[in-house]
Amino acid sequence: MSEHTALQSLFDGTLRNSSGNATCALLVYGAPNTGKTQFAVRAAIAGYKRWPHKITAMAVQNRTLAANIDNIIIRSIGVSEQSRPVGTLASLAFRIISANCKSQNLPSPKLLNGAEQDALLRNVVRAHIEHVIRGDNGDCAVCSLFEEYFGTSTWVNPLTCAGELNASAASAASANSSNISNAFMHQLRDMLARLDELGISDEPGISDNPAISNNFKEQDILNSLDLAQSRAKSGDILQTTVLVKRRRAQWRLVFALRNEYRKMIADVYKSSFRLDASKLLVEGAKAARELGEQNVVNSEIPALLVIDDYQDITLADLSFVETLSSLGTRLVLLANPDESVQSFRGAYPDYAISAALNVLNAAEQTLEYEAPSVSSVSSNSTFEARPNSRPKASSMLDLLASRVSLSLSSQLDSSIATPNRPWKMPAFAGAFPVQSLNQINNIHNSQDSQKYLRINEDGTVNTALYRSQRE
């Protein structure tokens, strides 16, 4: 199916997936340098022309890239009713939240910046340090959790970086909140962000993230840890018992601090709607559902959403995208799991692909890989085990790229052989399995003696060795 046919079928509502079912999502695979971003731009432009008075959104991974693509799209379509055709999923979520607040005559949302978040969290922690100063910590459940977490009754010392002092805990606790351990605060902020990212709710039976199993609730996590601890005890596994007990203390403390943090936000900003950035996508999904229920005309719900680098979306992003899809938004998703660079921030590339196929029921399209002096090679062509029957790499650069691509395994099990996965580079001769350059050059020489050139001397790959002054 050609690009034009696939997009028109998507726009017309006649696109069908591999099972023959109608779908409003198109998942486009592509090996490196197959033009995935260019495909995304063309899809967005086609969407603007198809729905000039509706929202067509294109989401990329950062604002710098968004600004560059903005210019390309605006020059192509000439006039746009949208001030920023291209942005991030977070910016789209913020626009939807703003539209929902406006429809209900509520204050416009504002994001808490990093300094405000840090100040609020430090105030939450300082309140418990002051309990120690006043001697009220005996009646505070959170202070008891701090004691269990640090494993000492003088937990204020390590929390405030006071070290081992001969003075009483009260005198050590008199330090200003700015002396609270930066490492502890950094870990706390990261943990709170991950809780929001996963949609872990403090309300029994409710998950903030519909894409996540209903087991992701505070009490369920604690129950799972209790079960693991009881099994470790029954099996007399001391090391596991201690580890689970430690993790349970960590989870209980972060749940308690998150609850107090949310209460402090509500108290400090009573007359405004302030959002923690980590909850932006979760709140965006809620706002989209509310707008859908209200059937608001000209809302910010897009008719088409194009997502470049779909493999880098997080679980909260995925929940947001699923919500938009359920409201009728057509999706074009450009992906290559091997190119994911956001795993450290919570991206699950292989799961994102699985969700697109099994939850969004997306139709699949594969972009062909084209190399100079080589005819178009489909990146998901059937793998041939015999080296002589496989295509030759046109350059050393292509050969190395193919070796890297084919060496990357997936996080999820798949029945499709690695070289046949649609986002992989073509299995050039000598790439999979890896062959020495002498073997590859001999094959090339015997097949085309007139145009023979040692592949490692073609100038497409340069190396450099850097040494420090000491070396």
Secondary structure, DSSP 8 states (H G I E B T S, - for coil): --HHHHHHHHHHT--B-TTS-B-SEEEEE--TTS-HHHHHHHHHHHHHHH-TTS-EEEE-SSHHHHHHHHHHHHHHHS--SSS-SEE-HHHHHHHHHHHHHHHTT---EEE--HHHHHHHHHHHHHHHHHHHHHT-GGG-HHHHHHHHHHTSTTTHHHHTT--S-SS-HHHHHTS-GGGS-HHHHHHHHHHHHHHHHHT-BSSTT--S-TTS-TT-BHHHHHHHHHHHHHHHHHTT-HHHHHHHHHHHHHHHHHHHHHHHHHHHHHHHTTTSEEE-GGGHHHHHHHHHHHHHHHT-TT-S--SEEEETTGGG-BHHHHHHHHHHHHTT-EEEEEE-GGG---GGGTB-HHHHHHHHHHTS--EEEE-EE--TTS--EETT----SSGGGS---SSHHHHHHHHHHHH---SS--SS-GGGSTTS----TTBTTB--HHHHHHHHHHH-STT---GGGSSS--------S--
